[in-house]
Amino acid sequence: MTMPIQIVINLAQKVNPKGFRTLGELLQNPESEKAFLALARNEDVSFRLGWHVLGNRGWADSDCSTEERHANEESFFFQGV
């Protein structure tokens, strides 16, 4: 079960208010691109170690080759911000 991102951020800030020991991680799809980018750029919540942003393969992509994965990733980076 995944906790909503706001709950996770609140818990992290409670135990580490200055953000020195926390690395941000988004565990679910963002509700909006603007809010997601603010987090990833450390604008909304400031963690000194920053945020690590990645996209995992979905179930439908689990059998694709490395070349297909690279092509999908390249296509992704040419969409949106």
Distance bins in CASP14 RR format, pairs under 12 A and 6 or more apart:
PFRMAT RR
TARGET T0000
AUTHOR 0000-0000-0000
RMODE 2
METHOD distances of the structure
MODEL  1
1 7 0 0 0 0 0 1 0 0 0 0 0
1 27 0 0 0 0 0 1 0 0 0 0 0
1 28 0 0 0 0 0 1 0 0 0 0 0
2 8 0 0 0 0 1 0 0 0 0 0 0
2 25 0 0 0 0 0 1 0 0 0 0 0
2 26 0 0 0 0 0 1 0 0 0 0 0
2 27 1 0 1 0 0 0 0 0 0 0 0
2 28 1 0 1 0 0 0 0 0 0 0 0
2 29 0 0 0 0 0 1 0 0 0 0 0
3 9 0 0 0 0 1 0 0 0 0 0 0
3 10 0 0 0 0 1 0 0 0 0 0 0
3 11 0 0 0 0 1 0 0 0 0 0 0
3 12 0 0 0 0 0 1 0 0 0 0 0
3 25 0 0 0 0 0 1 0 0 0 0 0
3 26 0 0 0 0 0 1 0 0 0 0 0
3 27 1 0 0 1 0 0 0 0 0 0 0
3 28 0 0 0 0 1 0 0 0 0 0 0
4 10 0 0 0 0 1 0 0 0 0 0 0
4 11 0 0 0 0 0 1 0 0 0 0 0
4 26 0 0 0 0 0 1 0 0 0 0 0
4 27 0 0 0 0 1 0 0 0 0 0 0
4 28 1 0 0 1 0 0 0 0 0 0 0
4 29 0 0 0 0 0 1 0 0 0 0 0
4 30 0 0 0 0 0 1 0 0 0 0 0
4 31 0 0 0 0 0 1 0 0 0 0 0
5 11 0 0 0 0 0 1 0 0 0 0 0
5 12 0 0 0 0 0 1 0 0 0 0 0
5 24 0 0 0 0 1 0 0 0 0 0 0
5 25 0 0 0 0 1 0 0 0 0 0 0
5 26 1 0 0 1 0 0 0 0 0 0 0
5 27 1 0 0 1 0 0 0 0 0 0 0
5 28 1 0 0 1 0 0 0 0 0 0 0
5 29 0 0 0 0 1 0 0 0 0 0 0
5 30 0 0 0 0 1 0 0 0 0 0 0
5 31 0 0 0 0 1 0 0 0 0 0 0
5 35 0 0 0 0 1 0 0 0 0 0 0
5 36 0 0 0 0 1 0 0 0 0 0 0
5 39 0 0 0 0 1 0 0 0 0 0 0
5 44 0 0 0 0 0 1 0 0 0 0 0
5 45 0 0 0 0 1 0 0 0 0 0 0
5 51 0 0 0 0 0 1 0 0 0 0 0
6 12 0 0 0 0 0 1 0 0 0 0 0
6 13 0 0 0 0 0 1 0 0 0 0 0
6 26 0 0 0 0 0 1 0 0 0 0 0
6 27 0 0 0 0 0 1 0 0 0 0 0
6 28 0 0 0 0 0 1 0 0 0 0 0
6 30 0 0 0 0 0 1 0 0 0 0 0
6 31 0 0 0 0 0 1 0 0 0 0 0
6 35 0 0 0 0 0 1 0 0 0 0 0
6 39 0 0 0 0 0 1 0 0 0 0 0
6 44 0 0 0 0 0 1 0 0 0 0 0
6 45 0 0 0 0 1 0 0 0 0 0 0
7 13 0 0 0 0 0 1 0 0 0 0 0
7 14 0 0 0 0 0 1 0 0 0 0 0
7 27 0 0 0 0 0 1 0 0 0 0 0
7 28 0 0 0 0 0 1 0 0 0 0 0
8 14 0 0 0 0 0 1 0 0 0 0 0
8 15 0 0 0 0 0 1 0 0 0 0 0
8 22 0 0 0 0 1 0 0 0 0 0 0
8 23 0 0 0 0 0 1 0 0 0 0 0
8 24 0 0 0 0 1 0 0 0 0 0 0
8 25 0 0 0 0 1 0 0 0 0 0 0
8 26 0 0 0 0 1 0 0 0 0 0 0
8 27 1 0 0 1 0 0 0 0 0 0 0
8 28 0 0 0 0 1 0 0 0 0 0 0
8 39 0 0 0 0 0 1 0 0 0 0 0
8 45 0 0 0 0 0 1 0 0 0 0 0
8 47 0 0 0 0 0 1 0 0 0 0 0
9 15 0 0 0 0 0 1 0 0 0 0 0
9 16 0 0 0 0 0 1 0 0 0 0 0
9 17 0 0 0 0 0 1 0 0 0 0 0
9 19 0 0 0 0 0 1 0 0 0 0 0
9 22 0 0 0 0 1 0 0 0 0 0 0
9 24 0 0 0 0 1 0 0 0 0 0 0
9 25 0 0 0 0 0 1 0 0 0 0 0
9 26 0 0 0 0 1 0 0 0 0 0 0
9 27 0 0 0 0 0 1 0 0 0 0 0
9 35 0 0 0 0 0 1 0 0 0 0 0
9 38 0 0 0 0 0 1 0 0 0 0 0
9 39 0 0 0 0 1 0 0 0 0 0 0
9 44 0 0 0 0 1 0 0 0 0 0 0
9 45 1 0 1 0 0 0 0 0 0 0 0
9 46 0 0 0 0 0 1 0 0 0 0 0
9 47 0 0 0 0 1 0 0 0 0 0 0
9 51 0 0 0 0 0 1 0 0 0 0 0
10 16 0 0 0 0 0 1 0 0 0 0 0
10 17 0 0 0 0 0 1 0 0 0 0 0
10 22 0 0 0 0 0 1 0 0 0 0 0
10 45 0 0 0 0 1 0 0 0 0 0 0
11 17 0 0 0 0 0 1 0 0 0 0 0
11 22 0 0 0 0 1 0 0 0 0 0 0
11 24 0 0 0 0 0 1 0 0 0 0 0
11 45 0 0 0 0 0 1 0 0 0 0 0
12 18 0 0 0 0 0 1 0 0 0 0 0
12 19 1 0 0 1 0 0 0 0 0 0 0
12 20 0 0 0 0 0 1 0 0 0 0 0
12 21 0 0 0 0 1 0 0 0 0 0 0
12 22 1 0 1 0 0 0 0 0 0 0 0
12 23 0 0 0 0 1 0 0 0 0 0 0
12 24 1 0 0 1 0 0 0 0 0 0 0
12 25 0 0 0 0 1 0 0 0 0 0 0
12 45 0 0 0 0 1 0 0 0 0 0 0
12 46 0 0 0 0 0 1 0 0 0 0 0
12 47 1 0 0 1 0 0 0 0 0 0 0
12 48 0 0 0 0 0 1 0 0 0 0 0
12 49 0 0 0 0 0 1 0 0 0 0 0
12 50 0 0 0 0 0 1 0 0 0 0 0
12 51 0 0 0 0 0 1 0 0 0 0 0
13 19 1 0 0 1 0 0 0 0 0 0 0
13 20 0 0 0 0 0 1 0 0 0 0 0
13 21 0 0 0 0 0 1 0 0 0 0 0
13 22 0 0 0 0 1 0 0 0 0 0 0
13 24 0 0 0 0 0 1 0 0 0 0 0
13 44 0 0 0 0 0 1 0 0 0 0 0
13 45 1 0 0 1 0 0 0 0 0 0 0
13 46 0 0 0 0 1 0 0 0 0 0 0
13 47 0 0 0 0 1 0 0 0 0 0 0
14 22 0 0 0 0 0 1 0 0 0 0 0
15 21 0 0 0 0 1 0 0 0 0 0 0
15 22 0 0 0 0 1 0 0 0 0 0 0
16 22 1 0 1 0 0 0 0 0 0 0 0
16 23 0 0 0 0 0 1 0 0 0 0 0
16 24 0 0 0 0 0 1 0 0 0 0 0
16 45 0 0 0 0 0 1 0 0 0 0 0
16 46 0 0 0 0 0 1 0 0 0 0 0
16 47 0 0 0 0 1 0 0 0 0 0 0
16 48 0 0 0 0 1 0 0 0 0 0 0
16 49 0 0 0 0 0 1 0 0 0 0 0
17 45 0 0 0 0 0 1 0 0 0 0 0
17 46 0 0 0 0 0 1 0 0 0 0 0
17 47 0 0 0 0 0 1 0 0 0 0 0
17 48 0 0 0 0 0 1 0 0 0 0 0
18 46 0 0 0 0 1 0 0 0 0 0 0
18 47 0 0 0 0 1 0 0 0 0 0 0
18 48 1 0 0 1 0 0 0 0 0 0 0
18 49 0 0 0 0 0 1 0 0 0 0 0
19 42 0 0 0 0 0 1 0 0 0 0 0
19 45 0 0 0 0 1 0 0 0 0 0 0
19 46 1 0 0 1 0 0 0 0 0 0 0
19 47 1 0 1 0 0 0 0 0 0 0 0
19 48 1 0 1 0 0 0 0 0 0 0 0
19 49 1 0 0 1 0 0 0 0 0 0 0
19 50 0 0 0 0 1 0 0 0 0 0 0
19 51 0 0 0 0 0 1 0 0 0 0 0
20 46 0 0 0 0 0 1 0 0 0 0 0
20 47 0 0 0 0 1 0 0 0 0 0 0
20 48 1 0 1 0 0 0 0 0 0 0 0
20 49 1 0 0 1 0 0 0 0 0 0 0
20 50 0 0 0 0 0 1 0 0 0 0 0
21 47 0 0 0 0 1 0 0 0 0 0 0
21 48 0 0 0 0 1 0 0 0 0 0 0
21 49 1 0 0 1 0 0 0 0 0 0 0
21 50 0 0 0 0 0 1 0 0 0 0 0
22 42 0 0 0 0 0 1 0 0 0 0 0
22 45 0 0 0 0 1 0 0 0 0 0 0
22 46 0 0 0 0 1 0 0 0 0 0 0
22 47 1 0 1 0 0 0 0 0 0 0 0
22 48 1 0 0 1 0 0 0 0 0 0 0
22 49 1 0 0 1 0 0 0 0 0 0 0
22 50 0 0 0 0 1 0 0 0 0 0 0
22 51 0 0 0 0 1 0 0 0 0 0 0
22 52 0 0 0 0 0 1 0 0 0 0 0
23 42 0 0 0 0 0 1 0 0 0 0 0
23 45 0 0 0 0 0 1 0 0 0 0 0
23 47 1 0 0 1 0 0 0 0 0 0 0
23 48 0 0 0 0 1 0 0 0 0 0 0
23 49 1 0 1 0 0 0 0 0 0 0 0
23 50 1 0 0 1 0 0 0 0 0 0 0
23 51 1 0 0 1 0 0 0 0 0 0 0
23 52 1 0 0 1 0 0 0 0 0 0 0
23 53 0 0 0 0 0 1 0 0 0 0 0
24 39 1 0 0 1 0 0 0 0 0 0 0
24 40 0 0 0 0 1 0 0 0 0 0 0
24 42 0 0 0 0 1 0 0 0 0 0 0
24 44 0 0 0 0 0 1 0 0 0 0 0
24 45 1 0 0 1 0 0 0 0 0 0 0
24 46 0 0 0 0 0 1 0 0 0 0 0
24 47 1 0 1 0 0 0 0 0 0 0 0
24 48 0 0 0 0 0 1 0 0 0 0 0
24 49 1 0 0 1 0 0 0 0 0 0 0
24 50 1 0 0 1 0 0 0 0 0 0 0
24 51 1 0 1 0 0 0 0 0 0 0 0
24 52 1 0 0 1 0 0 0 0 0 0 0
24 53 0 0 0 0 1 0 0 0 0 0 0
24 54 0 0 0 0 0 1 0 0 0 0 0
25 39 0 0 0 0 1 0 0 0 0 0 0
25 40 0 0 0 0 0 1 0 0 0 0 0
25 45 0 0 0 0 0 1 0 0 0 0 0
25 47 0 0 0 0 1 0 0 0 0 0 0
25 49 0 0 0 0 0 1 0 0 0 0 0
25 50 0 0 0 0 1 0 0 0 0 0 0
25 51 1 0 0 1 0 0 0 0 0 0 0
25 52 1 0 0 1 0 0 0 0 0 0 0
25 53 0 0 0 0 1 0 0 0 0 0 0
25 54 0 0 0 0 1 0 0 0 0 0 0
25 55 0 0 0 0 0 1 0 0 0 0 0
25 56 0 0 0 0 0 1 0 0 0 0 0
26 35 0 0 0 0 0 1 0 0 0 0 0
26 36 1 0 0 1 0 0 0 0 0 0 0
26 37 0 0 0 0 0 1 0 0 0 0 0
26 38 0 0 0 0 0 1 0 0 0 0 0
26 39 1 0 0 1 0 0 0 0 0 0 0
26 40 1 0 0 1 0 0 0 0 0 0 0
26 44 0 0 0 0 0 1 0 0 0 0 0
26 45 0 0 0 0 0 1 0 0 0 0 0
26 47 0 0 0 0 0 1 0 0 0 0 0
26 50 0 0 0 0 0 1 0 0 0 0 0
26 51 1 0 0 1 0 0 0 0 0 0 0
26 52 0 0 0 0 1 0 0 0 0 0 0
26 53 1 0 0 1 0 0 0 0 0 0 0
26 54 0 0 0 0 1 0 0 0 0 0 0
26 55 0 0 0 0 1 0 0 0 0 0 0
26 56 0 0 0 0 0 1 0 0 0 0 0
27 39 0 0 0 0 0 1 0 0 0 0 0
27 52 0 0 0 0 0 1 0 0 0 0 0
27 53 0 0 0 0 0 1 0 0 0 0 0
27 54 0 0 0 0 0 1 0 0 0 0 0
27 55 0 0 0 0 0 1 0 0 0 0 0
27 56 0 0 0 0 0 1 0 0 0 0 0
28 36 0 0 0 0 0 1 0 0 0 0 0
28 39 0 0 0 0 0 1 0 0 0 0 0
28 55 0 0 0 0 0 1 0 0 0 0 0
28 56 0 0 0 0 0 1 0 0 0 0 0
29 35 0 0 0 0 0 1 0 0 0 0 0
29 36 0 0 0 0 1 0 0 0 0 0 0
29 55 0 0 0 0 0 1 0 0 0 0 0
29 56 0 0 0 0 0 1 0 0 0 0 0
29 58 0 0 0 0 0 1 0 0 0 0 0
30 36 1 1 0 0 0 0 0 0 0 0 0
30 37 0 0 0 0 1 0 0 0 0 0 0
30 38 0 0 0 0 1 0 0 0 0 0 0
30 39 1 0 0 1 0 0 0 0 0 0 0
30 40 0 0 0 0 1 0 0 0 0 0 0
30 44 0 0 0 0 0 1 0 0 0 0 0
30 51 0 0 0 0 0 1 0 0 0 0 0
30 53 0 0 0 0 0 1 0 0 0 0 0
30 55 0 0 0 0 0 1 0 0 0 0 0
30 81 0 0 0 0 0 1 0 0 0 0 0
31 38 0 0 0 0 0 1 0 0 0 0 0
31 39 0 0 0 0 0 1 0 0 0 0 0
32 38 0 0 0 0 1 0 0 0 0 0 0
32 39 0 0 0 0 0 1 0 0 0 0 0
32 44 0 0 0 0 0 1 0 0 0 0 0
32 81 0 0 0 0 0 1 0 0 0 0 0
33 39 0 0 0 0 0 1 0 0 0 0 0
33 40 0 0 0 0 0 1 0 0 0 0 0
33 79 0 0 0 0 0 1 0 0 0 0 0
33 80 1 0 0 1 0 0 0 0 0 0 0
33 81 1 0 1 0 0 0 0 0 0 0 0
34 40 0 0 0 0 0 1 0 0 0 0 0
34 41 0 0 0 0 0 1 0 0 0 0 0
34 43 0 0 0 0 0 1 0 0 0 0 0
34 44 0 0 0 0 0 1 0 0 0 0 0
34 80 0 0 0 0 0 1 0 0 0 0 0
34 81 0 0 0 0 1 0 0 0 0 0 0
35 41 0 0 0 0 0 1 0 0 0 0 0
35 43 0 0 0 0 0 1 0 0 0 0 0
35 44 1 0 0 1 0 0 0 0 0 0 0
35 45 0 0 0 0 0 1 0 0 0 0 0
35 81 0 0 0 0 0 1 0 0 0 0 0
36 43 0 0 0 0 0 1 0 0 0 0 0
36 44 0 0 0 0 1 0 0 0 0 0 0
36 51 0 0 0 0 1 0 0 0 0 0 0
36 53 0 0 0 0 1 0 0 0 0 0 0
36 55 0 0 0 0 0 1 0 0 0 0 0
36 80 0 0 0 0 0 1 0 0 0 0 0
36 81 0 0 0 0 1 0 0 0 0 0 0
37 43 0 0 0 0 1 0 0 0 0 0 0
37 44 0 0 0 0 1 0 0 0 0 0 0
37 51 0 0 0 0 0 1 0 0 0 0 0
37 53 0 0 0 0 1 0 0 0 0 0 0
37 80 0 0 0 0 0 1 0 0 0 0 0
37 81 1 0 1 0 0 0 0 0 0 0 0
38 44 1 0 1 0 0 0 0 0 0 0 0
38 45 0 0 0 0 1 0 0 0 0 0 0
38 46 0 0 0 0 0 1 0 0 0 0 0
38 51 0 0 0 0 0 1 0 0 0 0 0
38 81 0 0 0 0 0 1 0 0 0 0 0
39 45 1 0 0 1 0 0 0 0 0 0 0
39 46 0 0 0 0 0 1 0 0 0 0 0
39 47 0 0 0 0 1 0 0 0 0 0 0
39 50 0 0 0 0 1 0 0 0 0 0 0
39 51 1 0 0 1 0 0 0 0 0 0 0
39 52 0 0 0 0 0 1 0 0 0 0 0
39 53 0 0 0 0 1 0 0 0 0 0 0
40 47 0 0 0 0 0 1 0 0 0 0 0
40 50 0 0 0 0 1 0 0 0 0 0 0
40 51 1 0 1 0 0 0 0 0 0 0 0
40 52 0 0 0 0 1 0 0 0 0 0 0
40 53 1 0 1 0 0 0 0 0 0 0 0
40 54 0 0 0 0 0 1 0 0 0 0 0
40 55 0 0 0 0 0 1 0 0 0 0 0
40 81 0 0 0 0 1 0 0 0 0 0 0
41 47 0 0 0 0 0 1 0 0 0 0 0
41 50 0 0 0 0 1 0 0 0 0 0 0
41 51 1 0 0 1 0 0 0 0 0 0 0
41 53 0 0 0 0 1 0 0 0 0 0 0
41 81 0 0 0 0 0 1 0 0 0 0 0
42 48 0 0 0 0 1 0 0 0 0 0 0
42 49 0 0 0 0 1 0 0 0 0 0 0
42 50 1 0 1 0 0 0 0 0 0 0 0
42 51 1 0 0 1 0 0 0 0 0 0 0
42 52 0 0 0 0 0 1 0 0 0 0 0
42 53 0 0 0 0 0 1 0 0 0 0 0
43 50 0 0 0 0 0 1 0 0 0 0 0
43 51 0 0 0 0 0 1 0 0 0 0 0
44 50 0 0 0 0 0 1 0 0 0 0 0
44 51 0 0 0 0 0 1 0 0 0 0 0
45 51 0 0 0 0 1 0 0 0 0 0 0
53 76 0 0 0 0 0 1 0 0 0 0 0
53 77 0 0 0 0 0 1 0 0 0 0 0
53 81 0 0 0 0 0 1 0 0 0 0 0
54 73 0 0 0 0 1 0 0 0 0 0 0
54 76 0 0 0 0 0 1 0 0 0 0 0
55 61 0 0 0 0 0 1 0 0 0 0 0
55 69 0 0 0 0 0 1 0 0 0 0 0
55 72 0 0 0 0 0 1 0 0 0 0 0
55 73 0 0 0 0 1 0 0 0 0 0 0
55 76 0 0 0 0 1 0 0 0 0 0 0
55 77 0 0 0 0 0 1 0 0 0 0 0
56 62 0 0 0 0 0 1 0 0 0 0 0
56 69 0 0 0 0 0 1 0 0 0 0 0
56 72 0 0 0 0 0 1 0 0 0 0 0
56 73 0 0 0 0 0 1 0 0 0 0 0
57 63 0 0 0 0 1 0 0 0 0 0 0
57 64 1 0 0 1 0 0 0 0 0 0 0
57 65 0 0 0 0 0 1 0 0 0 0 0
57 66 0 0 0 0 0 1 0 0 0 0 0
57 68 0 0 0 0 0 1 0 0 0 0 0
57 69 1 0 0 1 0 0 0 0 0 0 0
57 70 0 0 0 0 0 1 0 0 0 0 0
57 72 0 0 0 0 1 0 0 0 0 0 0
57 73 0 0 0 0 1 0 0 0 0 0 0
57 76 0 0 0 0 0 1 0 0 0 0 0
58 64 0 0 0 0 1 0 0 0 0 0 0
58 69 0 0 0 0 0 1 0 0 0 0 0
58 72 0 0 0 0 0 1 0 0 0 0 0
60 68 0 0 0 0 0 1 0 0 0 0 0
60 72 0 0 0 0 0 1 0 0 0 0 0
61 68 1 0 0 1 0 0 0 0 0 0 0
61 69 1 0 0 1 0 0 0 0 0 0 0
61 71 0 0 0 0 0 1 0 0 0 0 0
61 72 1 0 0 1 0 0 0 0 0 0 0
61 73 0 0 0 0 0 1 0 0 0 0 0
61 76 0 0 0 0 0 1 0 0 0 0 0
62 68 0 0 0 0 0 1 0 0 0 0 0
62 69 0 0 0 0 0 1 0 0 0 0 0
63 69 0 0 0 0 0 1 0 0 0 0 0
64 70 0 0 0 0 1 0 0 0 0 0 0
64 71 0 0 0 0 1 0 0 0 0 0 0
64 72 1 0 0 1 0 0 0 0 0 0 0
64 73 0 0 0 0 0 1 0 0 0 0 0
65 71 0 0 0 0 1 0 0 0 0 0 0
65 72 0 0 0 0 0 1 0 0 0 0 0
66 72 0 0 0 0 0 1 0 0 0 0 0
66 73 0 0 0 0 0 1 0 0 0 0 0
67 73 0 0 0 0 0 1 0 0 0 0 0
67 74 0 0 0 0 0 1 0 0 0 0 0
68 74 0 0 0 0 0 1 0 0 0 0 0
68 75 0 0 0 0 0 1 0 0 0 0 0
69 75 0 0 0 0 0 1 0 0 0 0 0
69 76 0 0 0 0 0 1 0 0 0 0 0
70 76 0 0 0 0 0 1 0 0 0 0 0
70 77 0 0 0 0 0 1 0 0 0 0 0
71 77 0 0 0 0 0 1 0 0 0 0 0
71 78 0 0 0 0 0 1 0 0 0 0 0
72 78 0 0 0 0 0 1 0 0 0 0 0
72 79 0 0 0 0 0 1 0 0 0 0 0
73 79 0 0 0 0 0 1 0 0 0 0 0
END
